């Protein structure tokens, strides 16, 4: 789950999106500032990973953006309902993009979701 609370450059966003896909991310949910652009950026990173060819089902990255949902709602969905049709999702990465680190707050929100 990517929480965007600070503006970033397109180049940085692309680099992070590529990193997420190369790292094995199979379901990316974006929440916050310009979150729909993250949906697109990760989609393109997944497409480029397979050189614009067909993406195997077990490597297809599901993406969603949640511009009208609260952070709590998105965390609840992430924790309880996010599934991949071909692969079990064993771990969750909470990536906060912010000028102020709030690890404890984010961890508590996810824990209570």
N, CA, C and O of each residue as an XYZ file, in Angstrom:
452
protein
N       0.843     -1.160      0.000
C       0.000      0.000      0.000
C       0.892      1.226      0.000
O       1.794      1.345      0.829
N       0.638      2.149     -0.938
C       1.430      3.367     -1.056
C       0.578      4.538     -0.571
O      -0.503      4.796     -1.101
N       1.077      5.236      0.438
C       0.396      6.407      0.991
C       1.177      7.638      0.569
O       2.304      7.842      1.020
N       0.590      8.465     -0.296
C       1.290      9.607     -0.854
C       0.832     10.863     -0.135
O      -0.302     11.312     -0.308
N       1.725     11.428      0.676
C       1.395     12.617      1.454
C       2.283     13.799      1.093
O       2.159     14.874      1.679
N       3.174     13.604      0.134
C       4.055     14.664     -0.349
C       4.167     14.553     -1.860
O       4.090     13.461     -2.425
N       4.350     15.693     -2.503
C       4.536     15.678     -3.953
C       5.896     15.076     -4.283
O       6.864     15.241     -3.541
N       5.946     14.375     -5.414
C       7.194     13.777     -5.884
C       7.344     14.077     -7.373
O       6.375     14.423     -8.049
N       8.558     13.941     -7.870
C       8.767     14.138     -9.301
C       8.324     12.889    -10.057
O       8.242     11.801     -9.488
N       8.046     13.058    -11.321
C       7.661     11.933    -12.170
C       8.791     10.909    -12.254
O       8.543      9.703    -12.255
N      10.018     11.387    -12.322
C      11.184     10.494    -12.404
C      11.282      9.639    -11.139
O      11.508      8.432    -11.222
N      11.113     10.256     -9.978
C      11.176      9.513     -8.713
C      10.028      8.513     -8.621
O      10.223      7.376     -8.192
N       8.835      8.937     -9.022
C       7.669      8.050     -8.999
C       7.902      6.832     -9.887
O       7.579      5.708     -9.505
N       8.461      7.059    -11.069
C       8.741      5.939    -11.976
C       9.766      4.992    -11.356
O       9.615      3.773    -11.438
N      10.798      5.544    -10.740
C      11.828      4.705    -10.111
C      11.233      3.859     -8.983
O      11.557      2.678     -8.862
N      10.380      4.443     -8.171
C       9.756      3.702     -7.071
C       8.793      2.653     -7.623
O       8.738      1.533     -7.116
N       8.042      3.009     -8.652
C       7.115      2.053     -9.272
C       7.872      0.866     -9.852
O       7.460     -0.281     -9.679
N       8.979      1.138    -10.542
C       9.818      0.059    -11.080
C      10.351     -0.820     -9.951
O      10.352     -2.046    -10.062
N      10.800     -0.196     -8.869
C      11.319     -0.940     -7.719
C      10.239     -1.838     -7.118
O      10.501     -2.998     -6.799
N       9.026     -1.303     -6.965
C       7.932     -2.111     -6.413
C       7.696     -3.359     -7.263
O       7.589     -4.466     -6.734
N       7.617     -3.177     -8.565
C       7.341     -4.300     -9.468
C       8.502     -5.296     -9.461
O       8.281     -6.502     -9.355
N       9.729     -4.803     -9.573
C      10.896     -5.697     -9.561
C      11.036     -6.439     -8.231
O      11.595     -7.535     -8.180
N      10.530     -5.842     -7.168
C      10.621     -6.456     -5.838
C       9.559     -7.521     -5.597
O       9.572     -8.193     -4.566
N       8.643     -7.674     -6.546
C       7.638     -8.719     -6.411
C       6.272     -8.251     -5.964
O       5.417     -9.074     -5.636
N       6.048     -6.956     -5.945
C       4.726     -6.438     -5.590
C       3.699     -6.976     -6.589
O       3.898     -6.889     -7.801
N       2.604     -7.529     -6.073
C       1.564     -8.077     -6.947
C       0.214     -7.391     -6.768
O      -0.727     -7.670     -7.511
N       0.114     -6.500     -5.790
C      -1.121     -5.732     -5.589
C      -0.719     -4.405     -4.966
O      -0.275     -4.365     -3.818
N      -0.870     -3.330     -5.709
C      -0.497     -2.012     -5.223
C      -1.757     -1.172     -5.084
O      -2.489     -0.966     -6.051
N      -2.000     -0.691     -3.877
C      -3.098      0.236     -3.609
C      -2.490      1.593     -3.322
O      -1.580      1.709     -2.500
N      -2.985      2.619     -3.994
C      -2.470      3.968     -3.786
C      -3.537      4.824     -3.113
O      -4.714      4.775     -3.469
N      -3.100      5.606     -2.138
C      -3.980      6.518     -1.421
C      -3.235      7.835     -1.225
O      -2.043      7.836     -0.917
N      -3.925      8.942     -1.402
C      -3.329     10.240     -1.118
C      -3.201     11.107     -2.352
O      -3.982     10.991     -3.297
N      -2.195     11.985     -2.331
C      -1.995     12.972     -3.389
C      -1.796     12.312     -4.748
O      -0.933     11.449     -4.906
N      -2.585     12.714     -5.709
C      -2.439     12.250     -7.092
C      -2.294     10.724     -7.173
O      -1.498     10.205     -7.956
N      -3.076     10.017     -6.351
C      -2.917      8.561     -6.251
C      -3.227      7.834     -7.556
O      -2.700      6.745     -7.787
N      -4.066      8.409     -8.413
C      -4.359      7.720     -9.676
C      -3.123      7.641    -10.565
O      -2.999      6.718    -11.370
N      -2.210      8.596    -10.427
C      -0.984      8.543    -11.233
C      -0.091      7.385    -10.789
O       0.672      6.853    -11.595
N      -0.175      6.993     -9.523
C       0.589      5.842     -9.045
C       0.030      4.553     -9.612
O       0.781      3.636     -9.944
N      -1.272      4.485     -9.723
C      -1.915      3.337    -10.358
C      -1.362      3.167    -11.774
O      -0.975      2.068    -12.170
N      -1.329      4.252    -12.521
C      -0.809      4.213    -13.891
C       0.682      3.886    -13.924
O       1.127      3.084    -14.745
N       1.439      4.499    -13.044
C       2.888      4.315    -13.037
C       3.278      2.861    -12.749
O       4.183      2.322    -13.384
N       2.603      2.241    -11.805
C       2.896      0.832    -11.498
C       2.408     -0.069    -12.629
O       3.067     -1.054    -12.962
N       1.256      0.262    -13.226
C       0.795     -0.500    -14.396
C       1.858     -0.484    -15.491
O       2.182     -1.528    -16.058
N       2.399      0.691    -15.791
C       3.417      0.798    -16.839
C       4.695      0.048    -16.465
O       5.323     -0.577    -17.320
N       5.075      0.110    -15.206
C       6.269     -0.635    -14.769
C       6.075     -2.130    -14.984
O       7.008     -2.824    -15.388
N       4.879     -2.628    -14.719
C       4.579     -4.048    -14.923
C       4.608     -4.396    -16.413
O       5.145     -5.433    -16.801
N       4.041     -3.546    -17.225
C       4.040     -3.758    -18.681
C       5.471     -3.752    -19.217
O       5.843     -4.609    -20.018
N       6.269     -2.783    -18.774
C       7.657     -2.681    -19.235
C       8.499     -3.864    -18.753
O       9.430     -4.280    -19.442
N       8.180     -4.404    -17.580
C       8.913     -5.554    -17.046
C       8.867     -6.730    -18.021
O       9.806     -7.523    -18.090
N       7.781     -6.834    -18.766
C       7.616     -7.932    -19.724
C       7.700     -7.441    -21.170
O       7.148     -8.054    -22.083
N       8.402     -6.321    -21.356
C       8.698     -5.791    -22.694
C       7.448     -5.682    -23.566
O       7.476     -6.001    -24.754
N       6.357     -5.230    -22.960
C       5.093     -4.998    -23.668
C       4.485     -6.278    -24.245
O       3.619     -6.224    -25.118
N       4.944     -7.418    -23.753
C       4.382     -8.712    -24.145
C       3.328     -9.112    -23.111
O       3.072     -8.381    -22.154
N       2.724    -10.277    -23.320
C       1.717    -10.753    -22.374
C       2.348    -10.993    -20.999
O       3.432    -11.565    -20.889
N       1.654    -10.550    -19.970
C       2.136    -10.716    -18.599
C       1.560    -12.016    -18.041
O       0.344    -12.205    -18.056
N       2.416    -12.915    -17.547
C       1.896    -14.153    -16.947
C       0.974    -13.827    -15.765
O       1.212    -12.866    -15.034
N      -0.061    -14.618    -15.587
C      -1.053    -14.362    -14.535
C      -0.406    -14.228    -13.161
O      -0.819    -13.387    -12.362
N       0.600    -15.045    -12.880
C       1.241    -15.010    -11.568
C       2.174    -13.815    -11.381
O       2.700    -13.606    -10.288
N       2.382    -13.027    -12.441
C       3.228    -11.836    -12.361
C       2.453    -10.549    -12.609
O       3.022     -9.458    -12.576
N       1.160    -10.678    -12.855
C       0.333     -9.506    -13.133
C       0.105     -8.719    -11.844
O      -0.368     -9.267    -10.849
N       0.443     -7.434    -11.870
C       0.286     -6.578    -10.699
C      -1.089     -5.913    -10.749
O      -1.384     -5.139    -11.659
N      -1.915     -6.223     -9.768
C      -3.201     -5.544     -9.626
C      -2.937     -4.172     -9.019
O      -2.100     -4.037     -8.127
N      -3.645     -3.158     -9.499
C      -3.473     -1.814     -8.957
C      -4.831     -1.179     -8.715
O      -5.806     -1.466     -9.410
N      -4.872     -0.315     -7.721
C      -6.087      0.451     -7.457
C      -5.702      1.767     -6.802
O      -4.661      1.872     -6.154
N      -6.543      2.753     -6.978
C      -6.317      4.021     -6.298
C      -7.583      4.372     -5.537
O      -8.689      3.986     -5.915
N      -7.389      5.114     -4.454
C      -8.474      5.340     -3.503
C      -8.530      6.811     -3.104
O      -8.284      7.161     -1.949
N      -8.853      7.661     -4.066
C      -8.841      9.096     -3.799
C     -10.021      9.562     -2.956
O      -9.947     10.628     -2.345
N     -11.094      8.803     -2.906
C     -12.278      9.220     -2.155
C     -12.495      8.418     -0.880
O     -13.545      8.531     -0.248
N     -11.517      7.614     -0.499
C     -11.626      6.792      0.701
C     -10.698      7.330      1.781
O      -9.674      7.946      1.484
N     -11.062      7.094      3.024
C     -10.171      7.468      4.119
C      -9.016      6.472      4.178
O      -9.112      5.360      3.658
N      -7.942      6.881      4.807
C      -6.799      5.987      4.970
C      -7.211      4.737      5.744
O      -6.763      3.634      5.432
N      -8.055      4.909      6.742
C      -8.527      3.773      7.530
C      -9.310      2.785      6.665
O      -9.155      1.572      6.809
N     -10.146      3.300      5.771
C     -10.922      2.420      4.882
C     -10.011      1.623      3.957
O     -10.221      0.430      3.740
N      -9.007      2.286      3.418
C      -8.092      1.608      2.497
C      -7.267      0.559      3.239
O      -7.041     -0.536      2.724
N      -6.824      0.889      4.432
C      -6.070     -0.094      5.217
C      -6.939     -1.301      5.559
O      -6.461     -2.435      5.530
N      -8.192     -1.069      5.879
C      -9.103     -2.177      6.178
C      -9.264     -3.075      4.947
O      -9.210     -4.300      5.051
N      -9.460     -2.453      3.789
C      -9.583     -3.225      2.552
C      -8.299     -4.010      2.290
O      -8.338     -5.197      1.966
N      -7.169     -3.333      2.435
C      -5.868     -3.965      2.198
C      -5.682     -5.185      3.096
O      -5.254     -6.242      2.634
N      -5.997     -5.037      4.347
C      -5.752     -6.094      5.329
C      -6.726     -7.263      5.205
O      -6.349     -8.410      5.449
N      -7.973     -6.984      4.828
C      -8.996     -8.025      4.892
C      -9.523     -8.520      3.544
O     -10.074     -9.619      3.467
N      -9.364     -7.734      2.491
C     -10.015     -8.104      1.235
C      -9.104     -8.150      0.015
O      -9.525     -8.630     -1.037
N      -7.888     -7.674      0.122
C      -6.986     -7.669     -1.032
C      -6.513     -9.090     -1.331
O      -5.836     -9.712     -0.512
N      -6.869     -9.588     -2.487
C      -6.428    -10.915     -2.922
C      -5.988    -10.835     -4.379
O      -6.460     -9.995     -5.144
N      -5.099    -11.704     -4.733
C      -4.641    -11.826     -6.116
C      -5.279    -13.094     -6.674
O      -5.326    -14.105     -5.973
N      -5.767    -13.075     -7.905
C      -6.454    -14.256     -8.435
C      -5.553    -15.465     -8.681
O      -6.048    -16.585     -8.811
N      -4.237    -15.253     -8.744
C      -3.337    -16.362     -9.086
C      -2.311    -16.704     -8.020
O      -1.725    -17.787     -8.049
N      -2.087    -15.803     -7.085
C      -0.986    -15.963     -6.137
C      -1.457    -15.564     -4.735
O      -2.230    -14.619     -4.580
N      -0.989    -16.283     -3.728
C      -1.230    -15.883     -2.348
C      -0.332    -14.694     -2.023
O       0.842    -14.681     -2.391
N      -0.875    -13.710     -1.345
C      -0.109    -12.521     -0.959
C       0.303    -12.665      0.509
O      -0.491    -12.372      1.404
N       1.537    -13.114      0.762
C       1.935    -13.435      2.139
C       2.320    -12.228      2.996
O       2.272    -12.306      4.224
N       2.700    -11.121      2.369
C       3.161     -9.963      3.141
C       2.522     -8.684      2.620
O       2.028     -8.619      1.494
N       2.549     -7.675      3.477
C       2.049     -6.353      3.108
C       3.145     -5.338      3.377
O       3.735     -5.320      4.457
N       3.414     -4.496      2.393
C       4.361     -3.400      2.542
C       3.555     -2.117      2.658
O       2.720     -1.825      1.802
N       3.799     -1.354      3.707
C       3.176     -0.046      3.871
C       4.239      0.991      3.559
O       5.178      1.174      4.333
N       4.097      1.671      2.429
C       5.079      2.648      1.973
C       4.490      4.042      2.111
O       3.580      4.417      1.372
N       5.010      4.803      3.059
C       4.535      6.165      3.285
C       5.496      7.136      2.620
O       6.697      7.126      2.889
N       4.949      7.974      1.748
C       5.739      9.005      1.084
C       5.326     10.319      1.724
O       4.254     10.855      1.441
N       6.182     10.826      2.582
C       5.830     11.976      3.404
C       7.093     12.716      3.821
O       8.173     12.129      3.891
N       6.952     13.996      4.094
C       8.078     14.762      4.618
C       8.320     14.438      6.087
O       9.403     14.688      6.616
N       7.315     13.886      6.733
C       7.395     13.565      8.156
C       7.111     12.079      8.361
O       6.008     11.612      8.079
N       8.087     11.351      8.845
C       7.899      9.920      9.087
C       6.894      9.713     10.217
O       6.963     10.366     11.258
N       5.973      8.802      9.994
C       4.942      8.512     10.987
C       4.783      6.999     11.121
O       3.668      6.476     11.088
N       5.904      6.306     11.271
C       5.906      4.842     11.305
C       4.969      4.294     12.375
O       4.201      3.367     12.116
N       5.030      4.861     13.567
C       4.203      4.362     14.664
C       2.716      4.549     14.356
O       1.915      3.640     14.570
N       2.352      5.729     13.855
C       0.949      6.015     13.527
C       0.446      5.077     12.431
O      -0.644      4.516     12.542
N       1.236      4.909     11.379
C       0.850      4.040     10.262
C       0.716      2.598     10.742
O      -0.239      1.910     10.382
N       1.661      2.146     11.544
C       1.600      0.777     12.076
C       0.375      0.572     12.953
O      -0.267     -0.477     12.886
N       0.047      1.555     13.768
C      -1.129      1.454     14.635
C      -2.414      1.430     13.813
O      -3.324      0.654     14.104
N      -2.491      2.281     12.784
C      -3.677      2.301     11.924
C      -3.877      0.955     11.242
O      -4.990      0.433     11.193
N      -2.792      0.398     10.718
C      -2.900     -0.893     10.038
C      -3.239     -2.001     11.037
O      -4.034     -2.892     10.738
N      -2.645     -1.941     12.196
C      -2.913     -2.945     13.215
C      -4.364     -2.963     13.669
O      -4.904     -4.017     14.003
N      -4.988     -1.800     13.680
C      -6.384     -1.727     14.124
C      -7.384     -1.827     12.973
O      -8.593     -1.756     13.192
N      -6.891     -1.990     11.766
C      -7.789     -2.059     10.591
C      -8.597     -3.340     10.593
O      -9.399     -3.565      9.686
